[in-house]
Amino acid sequence: MALNLNDWNNLTIIEKNDVVNFLRNNCQIHREHPASSQSTPNSYPITNGITTGGYAMKFGEEYRIYITNISGIPPFLDAELKERGTKNRIGGSEAIKAIMIFGNFTVGKN
């Protein structure tokens, strides 16, 4: 699963601020993009081909949040936290883009 844009939209302003304040100075946002599209700082291309598992490479833009310290993580983020204690990774491109706009975040360290 991943963060859901509708769930983000249904949060109160206070809950959204809690998410943004938790992430500020505590995360990195990564962006993958198709090799054929424009690269931006702190993003990396997805090359055409087949994965080691035999599946076609992804061809769409994807965003991920990597959290430095998960202590006090808001429930909205905690529900989708993957690789807890190691990568502390969260996916959900549409919701992450909405969080970026709301919190004035950029790809890279925030």
Secondary structure as UniProt FT lines:
FT   HELIX           5..9
FT   HELIX           13..23
FT   TURN            24..25
FT   STRAND          27..34
FT   TURN            35..36
FT   TURN            41..42
FT   STRAND          43..46
FT   TURN            52..53
FT   STRAND          62..67
FT   TURN            71..72
FT   HELIX           75..78
FT   TURN            79..80
FT   TURN            84..87
FT   STRAND          89..91
FT   HELIX           93..103
FT   STRAND          108..109
//
